[in-house]
């Protein structure tokens, strides 16, 4: 992995779509790279090491529609390997930047970072809560569960994917941009103590004020991981996502959120997920992910 270099970014792709019903997000890492990720990170002064992609086993048969944890073992295995790679990168002092793939990969990313980062906080930017369990999920799709698993809540096989990595403290976790939550995860989010800023709060308070509060909460332990689902952005700006939903963040709200996170000086890792090139227009959503990665890693207008 080389010596310690705080300017170094280690890029890892996870071409996995097993956590979702809709195919296509497995091509997300390639689309983001093709949209100019390396050039953007170099432009803002980062040294870049692309570690390639995590191997993902795709079974020959599909799970039953009523299955409560679809592809659980394959997802757990991929997340375990991702945790190892991310942990090595973080342990060397680099900033891991993970490209998805569906959002279930966050189980591995956060496990790898938290193993080397005590008191890690999480900023989860998403239209959805991703705080379901097998008991509350309407679909059984694991991409709706990784935030809960990272907080230590969920099926033992998914929790085991974290290995010995500690769960993050829900009181240092903030969900930003939510606009569609399942009944069961609403209850779990409240019980766990996760702070939630819905689109209503963003409309009322403005993104600047929301991010001030978010950074204060998530950064209280001195380090922040940013997990950004591109479906948090309104489909007008990011059409190529697996589960688009109207009324999301604008282009500038999304960039301001990442710029504020960067200015805090507390971001130690990030991931951008759910880019689906099949549904995209002219790779617009992948290009959005590249720009946001630049913003959270120090890119500035002036």
C-alpha angles and dihedrals in degrees: 000000000000129000128316114291118165091198093056120106120199111206119206125180125206109193096195131136098163092107093064137056095227117074125224109065089096085078092055098097092053092047093051092049091047090052089066107269096152093049093048094050091047091049092058092051103264124137109225132212113183107204094189126231134322111244111247121197112222113199120224095232128058121232122252113271089241094053109127096207110031115203090351097160095045091049092046091051094049092047091050091054091045090052090055093050094044091046092055091049093048091045090057090055096254126130111246114221111190124197122204159250113165122338095259086084088075088080088069097038095052092043091055094047097043092052088067100028118064117209093014116182125205132218106197111193108193145130087228134050099232085202100120128121131202087271097052103032114108091202109028089234109146094211084077092059112049098096090055092046091051087054090053098260122123148042117351094236092058092043088051090057086073090062109195094340112125120243114250117252108257089215087067093048124096129188112207126192101012115167105157122041130171116236094244095050092048087061093045093048091053094046093048093050098239113160112235127198108187124195086264091063091046090052092049101040103025126238094270093060092040092054092047089058093040094054092046090055101037093039097050090105094049101254135071135198116200117210109187123188108195090219087075085078120078111263088241087074101025111030097156102081132113098238109027117187127180125243099047136141120308122235092260095043089055093048093045090053091053093043091052091049090051093048090056089069089219103102110115099165143006143188135196117202148172098044105155112191092189090066097035130102116229090335088291096148093049089050088051089054090052092051093048091049088054091050096050091046096053110283114151135188091226 
